[in-house]
């Protein structure tokens, strides 16, 4: 069944080429071209079922933004795409905040247009299967190296696996990832093999692409060769995350410290972002910058949870001062136990395996319980519930980094 599309533009020529091209596609049907924003609202109000609406911002962008927000607020089943010759970060961010799922730059680059619209069509198709339950994506991140992101991610993933939940861990440090080293695993296949077979993926092929840990945790390893990371595209990561969340209760993603287009997909897709930092001035300053960046990107603050690693009680910097500085409540504080942590690391074992009675192991189990409780309360497990993903977030990142 073709996805109906409504084109909204005050310029007869602005979207003419788009309409002509879309009429050649088998997946889409252009139902109407509307010149007035008011007419667009009335037309859509009478429609039933999902509709893709392309809004042209080239003439009266302020009015277009207002009408778009009203459409998203009052009408269900509408999926917005905004288009403009102006692709400045500020314009794209406003489009995202107005509810756009994709942003198309004019003049249109057709090889980019079709995948953008197909992403929305695919999402709509998935949403129609409302009884299918999705797993949760937990992205573990810090913009400062050395604070223990991989340690936190691996030990949390194993702790979740011990609760009898199905858990997969994805190493998104694509060049120099170390999840398999931390867990003493030797993978036969990596993320590259999965990407090469995405079009024919099935449960058997997926399971064969993962390496199994003794806890039951499955791991999707980084490429064997660092240079191969350059061949991996954001769309590949997006599709893999969709596939994994359909197969596991939880997907834990270990990320690199740079917020590039790859990492932005993991942040955007996450149901929960565990932001790892330490209680020292350089770490807190870095955390402040990252949280400010998240705000500019439009990352939902409600899904960010602050994790303090190697926590030591201090009169100089305490939990209250950290929360005041960052403007975020501390979700969990992991105690500083370097001997236990390094002993586990050097053996390729988790802390739960080397010293399950230690305070650090108990703390990880406590954090896993807190994560379970947080996610259960915060989001619906069905495909149509909870997660609101903005497809244009990852496109805004490279523009931001060039400013």
C-alpha positions, 0 to 999 in steps of 0.5 A: 500500500502506498503512503499518501503524501501532501505537499504544502507550499506557497510557491508552485515551483518549489515542490514541483520537482519533488512531486514529479519524482514521487509520482515515479515511486511505487511506495508513495502517492501524492494526494494533494498539493496545498498552497495555504497553510490553513487549507493544509490544516483543514485538509489533514483534519478530515483525513484518516490513517497515516499521512506524510506531509512535506512543508516548504519553508522557503516563503513564510517560515515563521507561519510554517513553523506555527502551523506545523506545531499545531498540526503535530499537537492536534492531529494524529497520524501526521508525519512531518517533513520540512524543506528549505533552501536554508539548511543552517543548523538553526533552521534545522533545529527549529524544524526538529522542535516543530515536530519534523522527522526529516529535513530536505534541503532545496534544491533536492538531492534525490539520492537523499530524498528517497531514503529519508522518506523511506525511513518514515514509511518504514517507521509507519509500517512498524507502528502498525504492528502495535502488539509487537513489543520492543526492547529498550536501548540504553546508551552509555556515554561520556565526552571525557575519556578515562572515566570508565564508560566501557567498565560501566557499560559491560558490568551493567549489561552483565548485571541486567543479564543476571535478571533473566532478561535477554540483553545484547551489548553493542560496541559502538567504539568502532575503531578501537573498541574493547568490550570483547577484551573486557569480557574475554571474548573472541568473536568470529563475526563483527558488526561489519558482517551484520551490516553486509547481511542486513537485507536478509537478516533473520533470528538465526543469522542475527544470533550467529553474528553475536558472541555469547558471554557466560552470563547469557549476554550477547555482544556485537563486536567492533570491526577486527580492523580499525580502518574498516570503521570508516565504511560504516554509515549512520543508517547502518547503525540505525537499522542494527539498533532497530533489529536488536531492539526487536530481538532483545529486552535490552540493548546496551550501547558502549560509545566513544566520547565524540558526538559524531553522526554515529554516536548521535544515532545511539543517543537519538535511539536511546530510551535511557542515556547513562551519562558517566562522569567523575567528581573532579573539576575537569570531568564536571566541566566536560560534562557541563559542555556535553549537557549544553550540547545535548540541549542544543541538539534537542536531546530529551533531558528526561531520558538522561541519567547521571552516573558518578563513577569512582565516587569518593565522599568529599567535603570539597565536591559532594553530590549536592554540588555536582547536581547544582553544577550540572543541573541534573540529579545523580541517578547512581554513584558507583563506589571507588574500588580500584583494586576490585575493578582492575583485578576484574579487568586484567582477568577479562572478567566482570566484577560480578564474577571476580568478587560478587560480594564486594560493594562495587558488585552490589552497587552494579546490581543495584544500578541494574535494578534502578534501570529496570524500574526507571525504564518500566515507569518511563515508557510503553513496551509496545512499538507505538509507545514511549520512544520519540525519535528524531531522524534529523538529529544526526544530520544536525551534528556535522553542521554543528561541529563546523560552526 
